[in-house]
């Protein structure tokens, strides 16, 4: 075999059948609901072990199947059985909960959402061999994904931006209405349900404008999760993301602290002096993103000490279970530990070689 036909690891590349099989596996994860977050993994493996543009054929087949379901099977079903029965049958398709009166068409959302996952997997496959730090890899991947999403939204909503935003708001209102239809478990929940129902429009207004921060958080979470799972799954076969070093030693550079402080001063100055809504929303979106970033840094601190104390897997599982059960109070504690780790160096990483 020609050396040019080998992968970067020096092995023969995947055949077309293998790449298409990985594409179908990615589609199955995408439609599974619970495992949708792992949709990029098969694409990542196909891109990493494929050759050139042929590796992207694993994206083409699922995309064609999705277009066929949304564009052919669904309209045929609606014509024959009606919209209500068709919705019950195709409930498993992403985007089916979006309101038909909005500009968010289920077919466009479902296909673009899959392509978003596929692009994330391809980016991880492209960046994996590089000697990147965790911060640089996730930062550059988020930058590419965010720019691509911005350009798609810009052209998709061109000429009807207001209608596009109102469509998002109507979706959140509809979601809150469906949520409050469920009978509350106790009187305290009944009060909360009443507040959600009475203030649904206001909640939807801010939810639509805080969506950029939530989407960036989704990107960061997906990248982090797929990196962790890829190292577990493929670590025995390929040393994937070896340049990142141990994730439990990761720390955001100190610049992140100054960015948070800067946005905090901006929010205070705007609240008492400027009173410009978009500045307040920009600060809130920034706080949403950095809350997740410092949560991961706090989680890295926990993982560092669990490994350092050499606790048994059962005890680690018990401690992580406690973290999940009491997530709401403990998450704030982890964010605080992550933020102040930049000053106090809780893991004493200054004397431990690491790749941040």
QUINOR-V29741 format. One record per run of one state. SS is the DSSP state (H for helix, E for strand, - for the rest). FROM is the first residue (numbers start at 1). LEN is the number of residues. Records with the same first field share a line. If there is no record, write none. Layout:
SS->FROM-LEN, FROM-LEN
//
This chain:
-->1-2, 7-5, 13-3, 33-3, 50-2, 82-1, 90-16, 128-6, 157-4, 181-6, 199-1, 210-1, 235-7, 245-2, 250-5, 275-2, 309-4, 326-1, 345-4, 352-5
H->3-3, 16-17, 36-14, 52-30, 83-7, 106-22, 134-23, 161-20, 187-12, 200-10, 211-24, 242-3, 247-3, 255-20, 277-32, 313-13, 327-18, 349-3
E->6-1, 12-1
//
